[in-house]
Amino acid sequence: MVKLTTYEKEMLEGKMGEFKQIALQNIVKYAEALGAEELCEVTKATVYFGAHPYLEVVESENFDEIFSKMLLCTDKVVPLGEFAERCMCQTCVAPCDQYEWEPLNLTKEFYDKNQRFLNLTKEKGVNIAGSCTPYFTGWLPLYGEHFVTTESSNVLMCNAILGACGNSDGLEAAAWSAICGRTPKWGNHIKENRYGTHVFNIECATETALDWDVLGYTVGKKLPPHAIPVISGNFKKPDIVRLKQFFASLATTSGAEMCHIVGSTPEAQTLEMALNNKEPKEIITITQEDIEISMKALCDEGDKDVQFITLGCPHYSLEEVREAALYLKDKKVKDGVLLMIWTDISIKGMADANGYTDIIKAAGAHLLTSACPLVIGKKCHEGVTGMAMDGAKQAHYMRSETNATIYYGDMYKCIDAAVSGKWEA
């Protein structure tokens, strides 16, 4: 039996309305299934809202019916209600850019539908952010604060770097928590479950964002199930961009929700602190040879024409948008090649103000927000035979979405390919 506060009991009884009541009913069932004894208050949430294709199984244009069946998980049509007042809630990625649809091979009808879905939840308290990097938008759960998120790399960033507490909940569970402001107290919400178990001794290059991207991919492949990695050894201390890439690729090849980086994460100022003064279950060394094996898995061999280049997985920071813009200055994307640079709405606004968007447009590229090719689906790359990207997560998952040749490299190599129309190994 889950122990509830007076406030939670009143919500469960329906005193705050049916919308919150059903959400909390689901959270209580979730807690019982997990064996959690109580709930904890959630003050930050990201949710996976918008006209995502999987919602089409409902075969309805009634958003209340769609939301009830697919997110509240009830056959009863419940009118959309207010989300939790004390929880800062914003959207993760959607299946369309916030402002454009034509470069993505989408229709105006679909764009309007996505806007309608987002606006309906906005009216009930969900901020439209369109970001898989919400920490760039000011969504920052602090040390010890409880959060829910639908973005796997964000779970790692918030747990590891911010010292906040959260698990990799599903899309539905995150929505329930955003509505009722509660989540089961289990997993990473409990301090004793957050200590490291396996030490990774780093003996490979750690200079660039690409180095950290491939490192995360490699660590994830070697990480046992339910383990918590501790990154130690001879590595250059990462900045936020390198951490962004590392956590995205680590979450791609593993189920990791927590990671300690000795000297960088608040719960790992020392190796002993990360391990709670216990011996690790295993020490694993990552060499440059391991990195080269991962690179071969991510990047196809040879030279080939490319028509589709996507940068920004996870979404670019303002610093990265600036670097891309300056590298594109006085260059021109080859005719027939689509170069997309992905970020969120707030970063796009700053890029507009600083003139970076104009430079990118002048080069024939697109600065887009709120999505990525993986989330949009196959429509945006139909007919493509060669593509390139600078995110290991994108390169890994796109292989199940296309028969095209997939190349992976840093921002500069990808832009060079967009300008020449050819990937050169």
C-alpha positions in Angstrom: 0.0 0.0 0.0 1.4 3.4 -1.0 1.4 5.9 1.8 -0.3 9.2 0.6 -0.4 12.7 2.1 -3.7 14.4 2.8 -3.3 16.4 -0.4 -2.7 13.3 -2.4 -5.7 11.5 -0.9 -7.9 14.5 -1.8 -6.7 14.4 -5.3 -7.3 10.7 -5.5 -10.8 11.2 -4.3 -11.4 13.6 -7.2 -11.5 16.9 -5.3 -9.0 18.5 -7.8 -11.0 17.2 -10.8 -11.2 14.1 -12.9 -8.2 14.9 -15.0 -5.8 15.0 -12.0 -7.6 12.1 -10.3 -7.0 9.7 -13.2 -3.4 10.8 -13.5 -2.8 10.2 -9.8 -4.6 6.8 -10.0 -2.1 5.8 -12.7 0.8 7.0 -10.6 -0.4 5.1 -7.6 -0.7 1.9 -9.7 2.8 2.6 -11.1 4.2 2.9 -7.6 2.5 -0.3 -6.5 4.0 -2.2 -9.4 7.4 -0.8 -8.5 7.1 -1.5 -4.8 7.4 2.2 -4.0 6.2 3.0 -0.5 5.4 6.7 -1.1 5.4 9.4 -3.8 7.6 12.5 -4.2 6.7 15.9 -5.5 7.8 16.6 -9.1 8.8 20.3 -9.8 10.1 19.9 -13.4 8.7 17.9 -16.3 9.2 17.6 -20.0 6.5 15.9 -22.0 6.3 14.4 -25.5 3.4 16.3 -26.9 2.4 17.3 -30.5 0.8 15.4 -33.4 3.2 12.4 -33.2 2.3 9.7 -35.8 1.7 7.0 -33.2 -1.3 9.0 -31.9 -3.1 8.2 -35.3 -4.1 4.8 -34.0 -7.0 6.4 -32.2 -8.5 7.5 -35.5 -10.0 10.6 -34.1 -9.5 14.4 -34.5 -10.9 14.9 -31.0 -7.8 15.8 -28.9 -9.6 15.0 -25.6 -10.2 11.5 -26.9 -6.6 11.1 -28.2 -5.1 12.4 -25.0 -7.4 10.3 -22.8 -6.7 7.0 -24.6 -3.0 7.4 -25.4 -1.7 9.4 -22.4 -4.2 9.1 -19.6 -4.6 5.4 -20.7 -8.4 5.4 -20.2 -11.2 4.6 -22.6 -13.3 7.3 -21.0 -13.0 10.7 -22.8 -11.8 13.1 -20.1 -11.7 16.8 -21.0 -8.2 18.2 -20.9 -7.5 19.9 -17.6 -4.9 22.0 -15.9 -1.4 20.6 -15.3 0.3 20.8 -11.9 0.7 24.3 -10.7 4.0 23.7 -8.9 5.6 21.8 -11.8 7.4 23.7 -14.5 6.3 21.7 -17.6 7.5 22.1 -21.2 7.5 20.1 -24.4 10.3 17.9 -25.7 10.6 17.4 -29.4 7.6 17.3 -31.8 7.2 15.8 -35.3 7.6 19.1 -37.1 9.5 22.4 -36.9 7.7 25.1 -34.9 7.8 27.5 -37.9 8.4 25.6 -41.1 7.2 22.4 -42.8 8.2 22.6 -46.5 11.9 21.8 -46.1 10.9 18.6 -44.2 8.6 17.3 -47.0 5.6 17.7 -44.7 2.2 19.3 -45.5 0.7 22.5 -44.2 -2.2 20.4 -43.0 0.1 18.3 -40.7 1.9 21.4 -39.5 -1.4 23.0 -38.5 -2.5 19.8 -36.7 0.8 19.8 -34.7 0.3 23.4 -33.8 -3.3 22.8 -32.7 -2.3 19.9 -30.4 0.5 21.9 -28.8 -1.6 25.0 -28.3 -4.3 23.0 -26.6 -1.9 21.8 -23.9 -0.3 25.2 -23.8 -3.6 26.6 -22.7 -3.5 24.2 -19.7 -0.1 25.1 -18.5 2.4 23.3 -20.7 5.1 25.6 -22.2 6.0 25.0 -25.8 9.8 24.7 -25.9 10.5 21.9 -28.5 13.8 21.0 -26.9 15.7 17.7 -26.2 18.2 19.9 -24.4 15.9 21.7 -21.9 18.8 22.8 -19.7 19.6 25.3 -22.5 16.2 26.9 -22.1 16.3 27.5 -18.3 14.6 24.2 -17.4 17.1 23.4 -14.6 16.1 21.1 -11.7 18.6 21.8 -8.9 20.5 19.5 -6.6 18.0 17.1 -4.9 15.0 18.4 -6.9 12.7 15.7 -8.4 12.0 15.7 -12.1 10.5 13.7 -14.9 11.5 13.8 -18.6 10.9 12.0 -21.8 14.4 12.6 -23.1 16.9 9.9 -22.2 20.0 12.1 -22.5 18.3 14.7 -20.2 17.8 12.1 -17.5 21.6 11.6 -17.4 22.4 15.3 -17.6 20.1 16.2 -14.7 21.0 13.2 -12.5 24.8 13.4 -13.2 25.6 17.1 -13.6 22.8 18.9 -11.8 22.4 16.4 -8.9 18.6 16.4 -9.5 16.7 13.1 -9.1 14.8 11.3 -11.9 14.2 8.1 -13.7 13.7 7.1 -17.4 9.9 7.0 -17.2 7.7 6.4 -20.3 5.8 9.1 -22.2 2.6 8.3 -20.4 4.1 8.3 -16.9 5.8 11.6 -17.5 2.5 13.1 -18.6 0.8 11.7 -15.4 3.4 13.3 -13.2 3.2 16.6 -15.1 -0.6 16.6 -14.4 -0.6 15.6 -10.8 2.8 16.7 -9.7 3.8 13.3 -8.2 6.0 10.3 -9.2 6.8 7.1 -7.4 9.7 7.4 -4.9 12.1 4.8 -6.3 15.2 4.4 -8.3 17.2 7.6 -8.7 14.9 9.4 -6.4 16.6 7.5 -3.5 20.2 8.4 -2.7 21.3 4.9 -1.9 20.5 3.9 -5.5 22.7 6.6 -7.1 26.2 5.3 -6.4 28.5 4.0 -9.1 29.0 0.3 -9.7 31.4 0.1 -12.6 34.6 2.1 -13.2 35.6 3.0 -16.8 39.2 3.9 -17.1 39.6 6.3 -20.0 42.7 5.9 -22.2 41.5 7.5 -25.4 41.1 10.9 -27.0 38.8 13.3 -25.1 39.4 16.6 -26.8 36.4 17.3 -29.0 32.7 16.9 -28.9 33.0 14.1 -31.3 35.5 12.3 -29.0 32.9 12.5 -26.2 30.1 11.4 -28.5 31.9 8.2 -29.5 33.1 7.7 -26.0 29.6 7.6 -24.7 28.6 5.2 -27.4 31.5 2.9 -26.5 30.9 3.0 -22.8 27.2 2.2 -23.3 28.1 -0.9 -25.3 30.3 -2.2 -22.6 28.0 -1.3 -19.6 26.2 -4.2 -18.0 22.4 -3.9 -17.5 21.3 -1.8 -14.5 24.9 -0.6 -13.9 26.0 2.9 -13.1 29.2 3.9 -14.8 32.0 6.0 -13.2 34.2 7.8 -15.7 37.8 8.0 -14.4 41.3 8.0 -15.7 43.2 10.3 -18.1 40.5 12.5 -19.7 40.1 16.2 -20.4 37.4 17.7 -18.3 34.3 18.1 -20.5 32.2 21.2 -21.0 28.4 21.3 -21.4 28.5 20.6 -25.2 30.8 17.6 -24.7 28.6 16.3 -21.9 25.5 16.7 -24.0 27.0 14.5 -26.7 28.4 12.0 -24.2 25.1 11.5 -22.4 23.0 11.2 -25.7 25.2 8.4 -27.1 25.5 6.7 -23.7 21.7 6.5 -23.5 21.6 5.2 -27.1 23.7 2.0 -26.4 22.7 1.4 -22.8 19.9 1.9 -20.3 22.0 4.2 -18.1 20.1 6.8 -16.1 22.9 7.9 -13.8 26.6 8.4 -14.6 29.5 9.8 -12.5 32.4 11.7 -14.0 35.1 12.1 -11.4 35.8 15.7 -10.8 32.8 17.0 -12.8 29.6 15.6 -11.2 28.6 16.8 -7.7 28.2 13.3 -6.4 31.7 12.3 -7.7 34.2 14.8 -6.6 36.4 11.8 -6.0 36.3 8.2 -7.2 35.7 7.0 -3.6 32.7 9.4 -3.3 31.2 8.1 -6.5 31.5 4.5 -5.3 30.4 5.3 -1.7 33.8 4.0 -0.6 33.1 0.5 -2.0 35.0 -1.6 -4.5 33.6 -1.4 -8.0 32.0 -4.5 -9.5 34.3 -4.2 -12.5 37.0 -1.9 -13.9 36.8 -1.5 -17.7 39.4 0.3 -19.8 38.4 2.2 -22.9 41.2 2.5 -25.4 41.5 4.3 -28.8 41.1 0.9 -30.4 37.6 0.6 -28.8 36.8 4.1 -30.2 37.8 3.0 -33.7 35.6 0.0 -33.5 32.6 2.2 -32.6 33.5 4.6 -35.4 33.3 1.8 -37.9 29.8 0.9 -36.6 28.6 4.5 -36.9 30.1 5.6 -40.2 29.9 3.6 -43.5 33.0 3.2 -45.6 34.0 4.9 -48.8 33.1 8.1 -50.7 29.6 8.7 -52.0 27.2 11.5 -53.0 25.1 12.8 -50.1 21.8 14.7 -50.4 20.8 14.9 -46.7 22.9 16.4 -43.9 21.5 16.8 -40.4 23.4 18.5 -37.5 22.3 18.9 -33.9 21.5 15.7 -32.1 20.9 16.5 -29.3 19.9 20.1 -30.2 22.7 22.6 -30.7 23.7 25.2 -28.2 24.0 28.8 -29.2 27.8 28.3 -29.3 27.4 25.4 -31.8 25.0 27.4 -34.0 27.5 30.2 -34.1 30.4 27.8 -35.0 28.3 26.3 -37.8 27.2 29.8 -39.1 30.8 31.1 -39.2 32.0 28.0 -40.9 29.2 28.3 -43.5 29.9 32.0 -44.1 30.7 32.7 -47.8 30.0 29.1 -48.6 27.1 27.6 -50.5 25.3 24.3 -50.0 25.3 22.4 -53.3 22.0 22.3 -55.2 20.0 19.2 -54.4 21.5 18.9 -50.9 19.5 19.6 -47.8 21.5 20.8 -44.8 19.5 21.1 -41.6 20.8 22.5 -38.3 18.6 21.6 -35.3 18.1 23.6 -32.1 15.3 24.7 -29.9 13.0 27.7 -30.1 14.9 29.9 -27.6 18.3 29.3 -29.1 16.8 30.0 -32.6 15.6 33.4 -31.2 19.1 34.2 -30.1 20.6 33.0 -33.4 18.1 35.4 -35.2 19.2 38.3 -32.9 22.9 37.7 -33.5 22.6 37.3 -37.3 23.6 33.6 -37.4 20.3 32.5 -38.9 20.8 35.0 -41.8 24.3 33.5 -42.5 22.9 30.0 -42.5 20.1 30.9 -44.8 22.5 32.8 -47.2 24.5 29.6 -47.5 21.3 27.7 -48.5 21.0 25.8 -45.2 18.1 25.7 -42.7 18.2 26.5 -39.0 15.2 24.4 -37.6 13.7 23.8 -34.2 11.7 21.5 -32.1 12.4 18.2 -33.9 14.9 16.0 -35.8 14.7 13.5 -38.6 14.3 10.6 -36.2 11.2 12.1 -34.6 9.7 13.4 -37.9 10.1 10.0 -39.6 10.8 8.7 -43.1 8.8 11.4 -44.9 11.6 14.0 -44.5 14.3 11.8 -46.2 12.4 9.9 -48.9 14.5 9.1 -51.9 17.8 9.9 -50.2 20.7 7.5 -51.0 23.4 9.2 -49.0 23.2 11.1 -45.7 25.6 12.5 -43.1 25.3 13.6 -39.5 27.3 14.7 -36.5 25.3 12.9 -33.8 26.1 9.3 -32.9 22.5 8.8 -31.6 21.1 9.9 -35.0 23.6 7.8 -36.9 22.8 4.7 -34.8 19.0 4.9 -35.0 18.7 6.1 -38.6 20.0 2.8 -39.8 16.6 1.3 -38.9 14.8 4.1 -40.8 16.6 4.1 -44.2 18.5 2.0 -46.7 20.7 5.1 -47.5 24.4 5.1 -46.8 25.1 6.8 -43.5 28.2 8.8 -42.7 29.1 10.2 -39.3 31.7 12.9 -38.5 32.1 16.3 -36.9 30.2 19.5 -37.8 33.0 20.7 -40.2 33.2 17.5 -42.2 29.4 17.3 -42.5 29.3 20.9 -43.7 32.1 20.2 -46.2 30.0 17.3 -47.5 26.9 19.6 -47.8 28.9 22.1 -49.9 30.6 19.5 -52.2 27.7 17.1 -52.3 30.0 14.3 -51.5 31.4 12.5 -48.4 35.1 12.0 -48.6 36.6 9.4 -46.2 
